[in-house]
Amino acid sequence: MSDIVILSGSPAIPSRTDISLKHIQSLVEKEGFTTAYFSITDFSADDLFQGKYNSEDILKLSERIQAARGIIIGSPVYKASYTGVLKALIDLLPEGAFKGKPVLPIMIGGSNRHLLAIDYALKPLISILKGEPLQGIYFVDKEIDKQNSENPINDSHLIDRVQSQVQEFIEAIQLRN
């Protein structure tokens, strides 16, 4: 099983959310952690909209989350919150699915006006699942270069913040084990 589960709530392919999460994935893998990457696009619409919590794909995700040491969850901002399809997926997870695990929240929006979406939308969702949310990272669309998968972040302050949050996430995992 993987040390860290990464969950993308973006329905777009490709997306800045996925680019950002894959960059963070590479950073934690460089620190020696194994990862499992899931996107909402990996799950059938039938499973999500009919609430098939016992489908093979949903059960696999639940098992991976249960075995993980930490979780990274990301979403674009839609109407000042995370995507509805991410919520549909989260609703299929068992109660307390993130219990005792550090969770790094990531959100991507069109402007800084949605900066608080992490605090008012994503962190409460993490808390309901009994996860331990870290500060998190908010990206503005223009800070992510979709053409540069190696170094997609084009703002030096944001690069530092990502490094800092990844380090805090790693330390939180290590403190629990």
ABEGO torsion letter per residue (X at the ends): XBABBBBBABABOBBAAAAAAAAAAAAAAAAGBBBBBBBAAABBAAAAAAGBAABAAAAAAAAAAAABABBBBBBBBBGGBBBAAAAAAAAABBBGAABGBBBBBBBBBABAAAAAAAAAAAAAAAAAAGBBBBAEBBBBAAABBAABAABABABAAAAAAAAAAAAAAAAAAAAAX
